[in-house]
Amino acid sequence: GGEDSPIPPEKIEAAISRAKNDLASPKALAHRARDDKDRLIAKVYAAYEERLKSLSAVDFDDLLVHVVSILKNHKDVRASLDKRYRYVLVDEYQDTNLAQYAIVRALSVDYPNLCVTGDPDQSIYGWRGANLKNILEFEDDYPSVRVVKLEHNYRSTKNILSVADHLIRFNVNRKPKALITENPLGEPVELTIYARETDEAEGVAGKIQSLVRDGV
């Protein structure tokens, strides 16, 4: 801890959380360590796990990790839960991590009635362990899947969709789709650039305030 530590505790905590979301054990983390910082994180991770075990405690990520472990190592429990939850629906599937993927997969073996909704273009939780492969490779995992594209937009104007569509086309990992709306063309899209995120927040809040004041 303190100034002697080469890595702040919050970064070590985040790295351990990411490892758990990826179902990586302390050994796995140590094995793929590239430098002294990685090796230190793996060492702390191992000690942290031992401490949790000695206290019969779990952390937030363990709520997923231990369930994956139970489903993997106890076939009777997996089969029982699969039978109990015959229909599984997952929303925002593009934001699931590897541990969540493993749970969904284990509950859809004997009764593969699985429906997921999601959009690779709307994935925003990569920093929290979300694995975009889950949705991009869904059709490989479930060859008999039926894909339904929800391309009709009821909320935005044609101008907004046109700009959004043009930007999204630059995404590398995605599934192509057309955005369609019967709404009017609408006002031209206004582009505003801010130097910092705090400026952006204040700018957006100020804009809303003025629109409300003008009764728009």
N, C-alpha and C positions, 0 to 999 in steps of 0.2 A: 504494500500500500504506500501512500504518500508520494513524495517526489522521486523516490528511488525506483518505483515501479515503472518499467518501460511501457506499460499499457494501462490506461485508466480502467478501473474496475467495471465501469459501465460497458466498455468495449468487450471485455472478457465475458461479461454476462450476455451481451448480444450475440457473441460468437458461439457460446454454449447453447443459447436458445436456437440459433440457426442450425447448429449441428443436430439438435434433437428433432427439429422440424424435418431434417433430411434423414432421420433415423440413423445417424452416425454415432457410434459409441466412442468413448475416450480413446480406445485402442485404434479405431479407424481414423480418428482425428490425428493421433500421433503418427500413424503410418503415412498419412498424406501431407504431413507438415513440411513446409518449404523453407522455413527459417526459424531462428530462435524464438520469435514472437509466437509463431504457430505452435512450437513445442511447449512453450510456457502455457498457452491457452489449454492445450491437451492435458498438461500436468494438473492445472487448476481444475479442469473439468473432471478428471479422475478423482481428485480429492473431494470435490463438491459432491459427486455421486456417492462416494463412501460415507460422507457426512449425512447426506439425506437418508441413506439406508440405515445408518446407526440410530437415527431419530425416528425411523418409520414414517418419514415425511416424503411428500412429493411437491414439485413445483408446478406451475401452470402448464408448461409443455408436457410434463409427465402424464397429464390427464389424457393426452393423445398417445404418447409413446407406450405407456403400460397397456392401454387397450389394444394397440397393435400387437404387442408381445403376447397378450392373452389369446387373441384371435389366431395368432400364428402357432402358438405352442399347445393350445388346448382345442383340439379338433371338435370335441363334443360341444364346447361352449360356442365355437364359431357356427356350427351347424344349427344349434338351438336358436341363436340370435338371427341367423339367416332365415330360418323358418318363421320366426316371430315377426320380423320386419320384412314382409314379402315385397313390399313396394317402397322403393327409396327414391326420394326426390332431393336433388342438391341444387341450390340456387347459387349464383355467382361462382360457378365452378372454376373460372379462370383464376380465382384467388385462393384455391386450395393448395396446401403444401403436401409433401410426400407422405407424411403420417396420416393426414386426412384421406388421401388417395388410397392408402393401404386399407384403411377401415372400410371405406365405401366398396372397395374391391372384394374384401373378405365377406361382406354382407350381401354380395350379389353373385354367389357361385351356384348354389342349388336353385335359387329363385332369381334369375337375372332380370328382374323387372326394375331397371334403373333408368331414371330420367334426370338428365342434368341440363341446366340452362346456363349459358355464359357466352362471353364474347372476348376473344383474345385481345381485341383492340381496347378493351376497358380494364385490362389488368393493371392495378396500381400498387399491389402489395408485394412486389419482388423483394423489397427491403425487409419484409417480415417473413420471408420463406416461401411465398407463393411460387408454385412451379408451373410455368406456362405449358410445359410438356403435357400436363394432365389433360388439358382440353385439346391441344394440337394433335395428340396421339390417341385420342379417345376412340376414333374409328378403327385404329389398329388393334386396340385392346378388346374392342367389342365389334367384331366383323359384321354381325347381323344388325347393327344399329341403324335406326332410321333418323336421318338428319332433317330437321325442319328449320329453315332460315326465316327469321323474323325481320324482314327488310323494310316493312312499312312503318314509317315514322308519323306519329300523330301530333307531335309536340312542336317541332321546329319548322321554320320557313324554308323555302327552296334555297335561298341564299346561304343560310346557315349550314344546311346539309351539303351544299356544293363545296363550301370551304372546308368543312370537316372531312368530307370524302377525299378531297385533294391532299390534305395533311396526312390522313391515315394510310394512304397508299404507299407512303415512304416506310411504314413499319415493315420490318423484315419477316418476323414470325407472325403470320396471320392467316386467316381463311378469307378469301375474297368474297365480298358481298356488295350488293347495290343498295344504296339508301334511297328510298322512294317516299315522296309525300304529295298529297293533293292539296296541301296548304298553299297560300299565295306566295309570291316571290319574296315579299317582305323587304325591310330596310337593308341597305348594304351593311355588310359586317364591318364593325369598327375594330381595328387592331391597336392595342395599347401595349407598350413595352415599359416594364419597370426595372429599376436597377436591383432592387432587393425584394424579398418576399413580404417584408413588413410594409414596404411602399405599395405593393400590389394589394395587400389586405386593406390598407387604408384607402387606396384609390377606389377599390370595388365598393367598400362601405360608403364612401363619400358619394359615389355615383348613385347608389341605392337611395341614400338620404335625399339627394336632390330630386330624384324621380318621384319619391314619395311626397316631397314638399310641393312639387309641381302637379301632383295629382295624376301622374301617368299610371 
